[in-house]
Amino acid sequence: MSNRDFWKIVLFSSFISAGVVFFFLRWSSPPSTQAEFAQSSGATFDTPLTEDESINIRIYESRSRGVVNITSTTLEYTWFLEVVPRQGVGSGVVIDKKGHIVTNYHVIRDAERLEVTLYDKETYEAKRVGIDPINDIAVLKIDCPEEKLYPAQLGRSDDLKVGQKVLAIGNPFGLDQTLTTGIISSLQRTLRTDFGLIDDVIQTDAAINPGNSGGPLLNRRGEVIGINTAIFSRTGESVGIGFAVPVNTVSRILPDLLEHGRVLRAWFGIQGQPLSPRLAQALRLPVEEGLLVVQVESRSSADQAGIRGGQRRVFFGNLPLLIGGDVIVALGGQSVTSMEDLASILEDKRPGDRISVVYYRGQKKIEKEMQLEGTQGQGRFRF
């Protein structure tokens, strides 16, 4: 290698080394992972509310002031006959400027003292105005300034759809002014209570817990479509199966509760036994389904219409029966196969109404129109 070639190589290597040094000096080092996380955690998202969120907020702000907390005090006795007060909590909804509040009957049942707490934490003593144990509805009244009362708007429950959005406001576990949301899970459920059956009950998955009872179930317009009344749960807490008394039922019975303190119902006045094909064959009856009349109460609707009860006691297997009575198969154009059917048909009837009835007396079919009577002493299951 000549001296000239040697210096060429040295000069070329120097240029390369200088270029590498310049590259690393100019290249900025990447940020550390810690710095990157710090920058990310401080970021904010200026995202507008969704339409659904806006509806929830609007309904809560406009309707929550009309939902009250109800405290009921009952008296219990110890083993030593000492009186011990026990308190329970529930919810209610203001329905007018006079201070009337709708809640569940089971919220105030057996209460010696009732107190209502409004949205502003003011508490007032309440008195009973009317009760309807069959539909688990009660009306209370408080005396307070009108400007403190924010009545709810009652809607309709006959046009509801499964899947429709609903909202519940109440006081679960004493946590007042709580909002939960969900959908209508099913319609036309039947709910059995200690006092009978509630028809057309609304099923929802909106969270309903102890303390929600008596509070409103609302649609997306903020209208009351039901009164939350019960849950299906093995633990006593919400599992997504709640029930509400439909507002149409509440609207129908409210006038009676406000005026009379109870619902004026028609009194059919029978005790009956559901007819099965096997029983019908044993009794040689011309129909296989219906309601076998066992007993007719004096001066009742059935008694006035000439319907007859049984006269002869027999045993059908291990079941004692009074046979020989009429078999009711239809009332008001609807088939009757049980006492529950009878109660459901008569639920929206009043004393003085007329209704068609179809029954068999032996082999003879009888169709007639009867007038429904009322009574002042209606018991729990008097139909």
Helices and strands as residue ranges (DSSP letters): H 3-26, H 33-41, H 51-63, G 64-66, E 67-77, E 83-94, E 100-103, H 105-108, E 113-117, E 123-132, G 133-135, E 137-142, G 146-148, E 165-170, G 172-174, E 178-193, E 196-204, E 216-218, E 224-231, E 242-246, H 247-260, E 270-275, H 277-282, E 290-296, H 301-304, E 312-316, E 319-323, E 327-331, E 334-335, H 339-346, E 354-361, E 364-371
